[in-house]
Amino acid sequence: MKAIGLSPNLVTYNVMLDVYGKMGRSWDKILNLLTEMKTEKLEFDEFTCSTVISACGREGLLEEAKTFFASLKAQGYKPGIFTYNSLLQVFGKAGMYLEALNILKEMEENNCTPDLVTYNELVAAYVRAGFHEKGADLIDTMAQKGLKPNAITYTTVIDAYGKCGKEDKALSLFNVMKKSGCVPNVCTYNAILGMLGRKSRSQEMMEILLDMKSNRISPNRVTWNTMLAMCGQKGMHLYMNWVLREMKSCGFEPDRDTFNTLISAYGRCGLEIDAGEVYREMIKVGFNPCITTYNALLNALARKGDWKSGESVILDMKSKGFKLSETSYSLMLHCYSKGQNFKGLDAMAKEIYEGKIFPSWMLLRTLILANFKCRSLSGMEKAFQELQKHGYKPDLVIFNSMLSIYARNKIYDRARKILDLIHENGLQPDLVTFNTLMDMYARTGECWEAEEILKSVQNSGRKPDLVSYNTVIKAFCRQGLMDEARRVLSEMTNNGIRPCIVTYNTFVAGFAAQELRSIKKR
């Protein structure tokens, strides 16, 4: 155009910005185009602003999005609904719900009425920050404001419930969605299938496929890839070829996502050699690896704790210009913790704290649990402080891990503080919490207090497990109260719980210690 004397106009530049945004890794080119536009005295419109911010969202360029938005307002530009929604999407993907709420407040102050897209992005921000219930509550808020939640709204919350292990709530919301007259789309069904697949609930998956058929929703490539992902469960990898045949019979040839899914599935089955072969086949047929491919490889390596190979994958990613995602960091944290590489774990934690990636709720949660596996008290405390600093709400898994590490290290005052925090955050202690408390009392020699916890579990209607009884038995054995230990053993067997090798070893150690005490007295 320029060579033949034609001057690009605003539409031309907007289209080019959109192209670069969708290409990825083109921020420098986008900045050059914006500079050209200013030189040509072309005023940015809503398409320009929303397109640039959306490009930042795709690449995780949070600071760049904030800076660009601030510069727009400094120049007197009044953002419209599309620009605000694009920025909300950036914050939503990162789980930055506080920033998202500030944007909503600014919109209302500027008489820019939030629409359905606005609320959908707010829902996404809440669930990514771990506030699933608040995300679900927004569905009612939308209805009160005259906005009817759509399939995207419901699917966002359903998917979040599924990923955090709340399958019953996800299925319940799925039923509410259908009763409200909102027809599930293929993404909704894919989210449900993915959730059920992770729990190996194959029969229910078939029922969901039949429900799709009854609603005339055709399975897409993601559906088939999700079915392939299900085959990544232990003992189900033999079904992969059958699913692939069915997929091809419906006219879908394997694409890059299919190869990525296969790599991930073999990795979950512990077949990292097969995952490597799929990766090589993918390259052979002409598909270039993407960030998802590398993460699938890291997933396979993380399960083995092969941090050396994981570091090689990371180096290859960086050499090809890929920016590590939250998933990449999480998987390397798993690699280091499974491989007991404390140095690597600390180095990666330092990168997160220094801001090389935004420390989301999920990433900090992963960091806490990785340090827990390595039994690193200082690492857990630092990550827990960061979680609180960013205003995130710890879940029960995090609290139980903190409680356990303090009990192991005999820091009982902090352990009791964690128990208080569980209640203050509106959470109910579970069996893991009570077992940890019993263990803490057993370590301090307070055997009767340990049994009191056991009784409180029974009185609350919960059923103690083998760990519960073994812990109380250990508490009595350590104090030489063998008759009391035998009484608890009798209660345990009467409740249908068989003793294990740990139970017997505990008694052997208890009787041996009692004999030693008798010898010393003589």
N, C-alpha and C positions, 0 to 999 in steps of 0.2 A: 504493500500500500504506500509506504513512504517512498519507495524507489520510483513509483510512477506519479508522485506528487500529491497523493491523497492524504489528508490529515485524519488520523483516527479520532473519532468522537467519543463521548462518554460511554455510549453503548459498547463500542469496540473495546475500550479499556476494561469495562466491567466484565465482558466475556473472557478476556485474557486473564483477569484476576481470578475468575471462577475456574478456568482451566488449570492455572498454577496451584490454586487451592486444592483441587481434586488430585493433582499429580502427586502432591506431597513433597516435602524437603525442598521447597521453593520459596522460602521466606525472603531471601535476598532478592529474588526476582520480583516478588510482590512489592517490596520496598522501592525497587527501581521504578516500577510502573507508577506507584503513588507519587514519586518524585517527578516523573514525566508529566503526570496529570496536573500537578501544581504549577509546573513550568508553563504548561499550555493553558493555565488559568481555568481548568475544568473543575467545577464544584462537585464535591462528592455528594451522591444521593444515598437513599436507603439501601439500594442494591450494593453499592460500593462498600459501605460500612459493614453491612451484615455479611457480605462475602469475605471480607478481610478477616473479620472476627471468627467466622466459621472455619476459615483456613487455620487460624491459630488453634481452634478447638480440636481439629483433626490431628494436629501435631503435638498437642499438649503444651502449647506455648502460652502458658498462663500470664506470665509477666508481660509478654509482648501484646497480648490482648488487652490487658489493663492499661498499658502505656498508650496504645492506639486509641482506646476509648477516652482516656483522660485528655489526649491531645485534641480529639474531636470537640469535646466540650470547651476546652480552652480557646478554641478558634471560633466559638459561638454557635457551633452546630447543635441543633436540638434533635437528639435521637428519637426515632419512631419505634413502633412496636416490633418491626423486624430486627432492628439493631439490638434492642433490649433482649429480645428472645434469643438472638445469636449469642449474646454475652452470657445469658442464663444457661445456655447449652454448654458453654465452656466450663462454667462453674459446676454445672450438674454432673458432667463427666468426671470431674475431679472430686466430687463429693463435698464441695465448699459451700455448705448450706447457709452459713452466716453471710457470705458475700452475696449469695442468691437472694436472701431475704432483704439485704440492703438495696439490691437492684429493684426488687418489688416495691419497696418503700419509695425509692426515687421515682419510679414510674407513676405511682399514685400521686406523688407531690407535683409531678409535671403533667397531671391530667391525661396520662397515657393509660387507657383502660386495659388491664391484663386480659388476655384471651385464653382460649383452650391450650394453645401451644405454651404460653407462659406457665400455666399451672402444671402442665406435663413436665416441663423442665424443672420446676420446683419439686415435684414428686421425685424425679430422678436424683436431684441434689440430696434430698433427705435420705433416700434408701441407700445411696452410695456412701453416705456418712454413717450408716448403721442405724438410722432412726426410721426403721421400717413402719412402726405404728403411726408415726407422724405423717409419713408418706401416705399411708392408708387413710388417715383422718382427712387429708386434703380432698379425697374423693367426695366426702360429705360436704366439705367447704365449697367445692365447685358447684354441687347441686344447689346449695343455698344461694349462690350468686347467679343462678340461672344458667350455668354452664354444664352441659351434659358430658360426663366423662366418656371418652371413647376407648377403643381397643388398646391404643397406646398407653393410656392412663392405667388401665387394669393390668396390662401385660407387664408394665414396669414394676408394679408392686408384686405381682404373682412371681415374676422371675426373681425378685429380691428375696421373697419368702423362701423360695425353693433353694436358692444358693446359701441361705443361712440355716438350712435344716428344718424350716417350719413348713413341712409339706402339707400338713392338715390345714393350716391357715391359707396356703396357696390354693388348695383345692376348694376350700370353702369360698374364697373370694371369686374363684372361677365360676362357681355355681351362682353366686350373687350377680356376677357380670351377666350371665345368661338370663337370669330372672328379670334383670333390669331392662332387658331388650337389646343390650349391646351384643352384637354378634361377634364371637371370637374370630380373629383372623389367623392366618397361617403362622404368624409370629407368636401368637398366644399359645397355639397348639405346640409349636416347637419348644417354647419355654417349659410347658408342662411335661412334654416328652423328655426333655433334657433333665428335668428335676427327677422324674421317675426312673430314668436310666441310671442316674448317679446312685440310686438306692436299689438298683437291680429289681425293680418292681415291673417285670416284663409283662405280666398278665394285664396290669392296669394300662401299660403302654399300648397294648393291642386294643383295649377298650377305647382309648383316646383316638387311635387311628380310625376305628369304626365310627366314633363321634364326628371326626373330621369328614368322613365319607357321607354321613347322614346330613351334615350341614353343607355339603357340596364344596368343601374346601380341598383343593388338590394339594397333595404333598409336593413341596418344592425341594430344591437341592439341599437346603438347610435341614429339612425334615430327614432326608436320607442320610445326610452327614451325622445328624443327631442319633439316628438308629445305629450307624457305624460306631459312634462314640460309646453307645451302650455296650457294644461288643468289647469294649476295653475293660469291662469288669472281669474279675478273676473267673477263669473257666469258660468265658463266652467268646474268646477270640476266634474259635473255630467257626462261628456264625458269620464272620466278616465276608467271606466269599459269597454266601447266600444273599446277604444284603446288597453287595455290589452287583450281583446278577439282577436282582429285582430293580435296583436303581437304573441300570442300563436298559432294562426292558421297558421302563417308563420314559426312555428317551434322554436320560441324563448321563453324560459321560463324566468320568472323574475330572474335577478341576483342581485348582491349587488348594481350595478349602478341603476338598476330599482327601487329598494327600496329607494335608496338615492334620486332619482328623485321624487318619490311619496311623500317622506317626505318634500322635497323642495316645491313641487307643493301645497300640503295642507298648508304649512307654508305661501306661498304667498297669498293663499285664506283666510288667517286669521283663519284657522282651526287647531290650534296647538294641540288640543286634538286628532284629526285624525292623525296628524303627529306623535304623541307619540305612537299611536296604531300601525302604520306601523313600527315604530322602534322596538317595542316589537315583532311584527310578524317576522321581519327580524332576530332577535336574535333566535327566536323560530325555524325557519327553518334551522338554522345553519350558517348564515352569520355573521362574526364578523364586528363590525363597523370600519370604516377607517376615515381618516381626513375629507373626503367628507361628510360622514354621520354626523359627529359632526357639520360640517359647515352648513349642511341642517337644523339641529336642532336649531343652533344658529340663522339662518335666520328666522325661525318661531318665535323665541323669540324676535328677534330684532324688528319685526313689531309691537309687543305689548309693547316694551320697558321694557320687563321683565328681567332686568339685574341681579336679584338675581338668577333666574334659569340659566341664561347665565353663571354666575360665577361657578355654580355647574357643568355645562357641561365642562367648561375649566378645572376645578379641576380633573374631570374624565378623560379628555384627557391626562393631565400631568401624572396622576397616572398610565396610561397604556403606558407611554413612548412616546406619540405623541408630536412632536414639533409643536407649533402653527404656522400656515401658515399666509400669508398676508391676505387671506380671513377671517381667524379666527379673526385676529386683527380688520379688517374692520367691521365685523359684531358686535363685542363687542363694538366698537366705536358707532355704530348705536344704540345698546342696551342702552348704557349710555346716549346718546343724547336724544333718544325718552323718556327714563325714567327720564330725567333731573337730572342725577346723576353726578354732576360736579366733585366730588372727584374721582369717578371711571374713568371718562374721563381724568382727569389730570394724574392719576396714569398710565393709559395705554399709554398716550402720552410720559410720562417719560421713559417708557420701550423702546419705539420706538427711542427716542433721544439717549438713552444710548446704542443703537446698538443691542438689543436683537433680532431684526429682521431688515433686510435691508429696509430703508425708501424709497420705490419706489414712482414713480410719483402718481400712483393710491392711495397708502396708505396715502400719505401726503394730497392728494386732499380730501380723505374721512375725514381725521382729521380736515381739514379746515372747511368742511361743517358741521361736527358734532359739532364743537365749535360755528359755526354760529347758529345752531338750539338752542344751549344753550345760545346764545347771549354773548359769552365770547370773548371780544375784545383781551385780552392778549393771550388767547389760539390761536386765529386766526392769530395774528401777529407772534407768535413764529413758527407756522406751515408754514406760508407764507415765513418767513425767511429761514426755512429749505429747502423749495421747491426751492428757488432761490440759496441757498448755493450749492445744488447738481446739479445746471445747468439745472433744469427742466423748461419747458415752461408752464406757467399758461394758462388755457383755459378761455373762456369768463365766464363760470359759477363761477370760482374762483374769477375772477376780479369783477364780479357783486356782489358777496358775500362780498368781501372786501369793495367795494364802499358803499354797504348798511350798513355795521356795522359802518363805519366811519360817514355816514350821520346820523344814529340813535344816535350816541354818540356826534354829533355836532363837529366832528373833520374835518372841511371842507377843510383845506389845504391838508390833506392826501387824502381826497376823490378826490380832483382835481388832485392830483398826480397819483392816480389809473387810472383816466380817461386818463391822458397822457400816462400811461403805456399800456393801451389798444391799443392806436394808434401806439405806438412805437413797439409793438409786432405784428403789421400787422393785428390786429383784427378789425372788424367792430362792433360798439355798436349795441345791439339789443333793443327790446322794454323794456325788463327788465332794461337795463342800463338807458334808457331815463326816465322810470317811477321813478327810484331811484333818478335821478338828479332832477326831478320835486319835489319829496318829500323833497329833501335836501333844495331846494329853498323855499318850503312851510314852512319848519321848521324855516327858517331864516327870514321869513316875506317878501321875495322877490317874491311876487305873479306874477308880470309882467314877471319876468325872467322864472318862472315856465310855464307861458302860451307860452312864446317864444319857450321853448323846445317842447311843444305840437305842435306848428305850424311847427317847424322844422321836427318833425316826419311826419306830414301830407305832407309837401313839398317834403320829400324824397320818397313818394309813399307808406309809411307804413300806416297801419290802427291802430290808437290809440284804446285801449280797455277801459273797464269800470274803471279799476284802474287808467288809465291816466287821464280821465275826473274827477273822484272823487278826485284825488290829487290836480288838479288845482282848483276845486271848494272849496276844503278845504283851499287852499292858500288864496283865495279871502275872504272866510267866516271869517278866522282868523283875517283879517285886517278890517272886518266890511264892505267890499265892496259887499253888497248883490246883487245889480243890476248886477254887473259883474259876480257874481256866477250864477245868473239866466240866464244870456246870455250864459254862457258855458253849463248850463243844457239844454237850448234850442238847442244849436248846437249838443249836445250829442244825444238827442232824434231824431233830424232831420237826424242824421247819423245811425239811427236804433239801438241805444244802449239804453236799458231800464234801468232806475234808480233802485238801490237796497236799502236795508235798511240802508246801510252805507251812501248813498247819502242823504236820508231823515234826518238821524240823524245829518249829517254835517250841513244841513240847519237849523234844529231845534236849534242846538248849536250856530250857527251864529246869528240867530234872537234873541235868549235869551241873548247872549253877547251884541248885539246891544241895546236891551232894557235896560240892566243893565247900559250901558254907558249913555243912555239917562236919566235914573233915577239919576245917579250921577251928571250929569250936572245940573238937576233941583234942 
